[in-house]
Amino acid sequence: MYGEREEVDPDRPALYGIPPDAIADERPDRRPEDAKRIGLSRHTEEGAVVHFVSNLDRAKPGHKMIAWILLVTFGAPALYTLLLLL
């Protein structure tokens, strides 16, 4: 971990104990356990959609519009299939 690196100054303040120059492999993985278990990250197709949608802010009108567009995009095929089955 970063504590084993000689070039990291332990006296310098760090956010959550992580020095700002720590490499990506040394940063903690903040994903939920279920997401880790199934391999869901922002580098997978499904994980990228989840990551994108979770960053939308409901106070911004443009983000609200994108959320509605995504809801229609993903909900329309399910609704269409349900109507065909009835």
CYANA upper distance limits for C-alpha pairs under 8 A (distance plus 0.5 A):
  1 MET  CA      5 ARG  CA      7.83
  1 MET  CA     26 GLU  CA      6.14
  2 TYR  CA      8 VAL  CA      7.58
  2 TYR  CA     18 ILE  CA      8.30
  2 TYR  CA     19 PRO  CA      8.45
  2 TYR  CA     22 ALA  CA      7.00
  2 TYR  CA     26 GLU  CA      6.61
  3 GLY  CA      8 VAL  CA      7.87
  3 GLY  CA     10 PRO  CA      8.16
  8 VAL  CA     19 PRO  CA      7.83
  8 VAL  CA     21 ASP  CA      8.41
 12 ARG  CA     19 PRO  CA      8.27
 13 PRO  CA     17 GLY  CA      8.14
 13 PRO  CA     19 PRO  CA      7.95
 14 ALA  CA     18 ILE  CA      5.77
 14 ALA  CA     19 PRO  CA      5.30
 14 ALA  CA     20 PRO  CA      7.19
 15 LEU  CA     19 PRO  CA      7.28
 15 LEU  CA     20 PRO  CA      8.03
 18 ILE  CA     22 ALA  CA      7.27
 18 ILE  CA     27 ARG  CA      7.57
 22 ALA  CA     26 GLU  CA      6.67
 22 ALA  CA     27 ARG  CA      7.46
 23 ILE  CA     27 ARG  CA      7.46
 31 ARG  CA     35 ALA  CA      6.70
 31 ARG  CA     36 LYS  CA      6.84
 31 ARG  CA     41 SER  CA      8.32
 32 PRO  CA     36 LYS  CA      6.89
 33 GLU  CA     37 ARG  CA      6.57
 34 ASP  CA     38 ILE  CA      6.86
 35 ALA  CA     39 GLY  CA      6.42
 35 ALA  CA     40 LEU  CA      5.36
 35 ALA  CA     41 SER  CA      7.61
 36 LYS  CA     40 LEU  CA      6.64
 36 LYS  CA     41 SER  CA      8.18
 40 LEU  CA     44 THR  CA      6.96
 40 LEU  CA     46 GLU  CA      7.76
 40 LEU  CA     47 GLY  CA      5.69
 41 SER  CA     47 GLY  CA      5.29
 41 SER  CA     48 ALA  CA      7.40
 41 SER  CA     51 HIS  CA      8.44
 42 ARG  CA     46 GLU  CA      8.30
 42 ARG  CA     47 GLY  CA      5.08
 42 ARG  CA     48 ALA  CA      4.67
 42 ARG  CA     49 VAL  CA      8.19
 42 ARG  CA     50 VAL  CA      8.16
 42 ARG  CA     51 HIS  CA      6.39
 43 HIS  CA     47 GLY  CA      7.10
 43 HIS  CA     48 ALA  CA      6.66
 44 THR  CA     48 ALA  CA      6.37
 45 GLU  CA     49 VAL  CA      7.10
 46 GLU  CA     50 VAL  CA      6.88
 47 GLY  CA     51 HIS  CA      6.46
 48 ALA  CA     52 PHE  CA      6.49
 49 VAL  CA     53 VAL  CA      6.57
 50 VAL  CA     54 SER  CA      6.51
 51 HIS  CA     55 ASN  CA      6.96
 52 PHE  CA     56 LEU  CA      7.45
 53 VAL  CA     67 ALA  CA      7.93
 56 LEU  CA     63 HIS  CA      6.09
 56 LEU  CA     64 LYS  CA      8.23
 56 LEU  CA     67 ALA  CA      8.16
 57 ASP  CA     63 HIS  CA      6.45
 57 ASP  CA     64 LYS  CA      7.94
 58 ARG  CA     63 HIS  CA      6.88
 58 ARG  CA     64 LYS  CA      6.19
 59 ALA  CA     63 HIS  CA      8.32
 59 ALA  CA     64 LYS  CA      8.10
 60 LYS  CA     64 LYS  CA      6.85
 61 PRO  CA     65 MET  CA      6.74
 62 GLY  CA     66 ILE  CA      6.82
 63 HIS  CA     67 ALA  CA      6.67
 64 LYS  CA     68 TRP  CA      6.87
 65 MET  CA     69 ILE  CA      6.73
 66 ILE  CA     70 LEU  CA      6.61
 67 ALA  CA     71 LEU  CA      6.62
 68 TRP  CA     72 VAL  CA      6.71
 69 ILE  CA     73 THR  CA      6.51
 70 LEU  CA     74 PHE  CA      6.56
 71 LEU  CA     75 GLY  CA      6.14
 72 VAL  CA     76 ALA  CA      5.96
 73 THR  CA     77 PRO  CA      8.12
 74 PHE  CA     78 ALA  CA      7.97
 75 GLY  CA     79 LEU  CA      6.70
 76 ALA  CA     80 TYR  CA      6.47
 77 PRO  CA     81 THR  CA      6.59
 78 ALA  CA     82 LEU  CA      6.67
 79 LEU  CA     83 LEU  CA      6.72
 80 TYR  CA     84 LEU  CA      6.77
 81 THR  CA     85 LEU  CA      6.78
 82 LEU  CA     86 LEU  CA      6.94
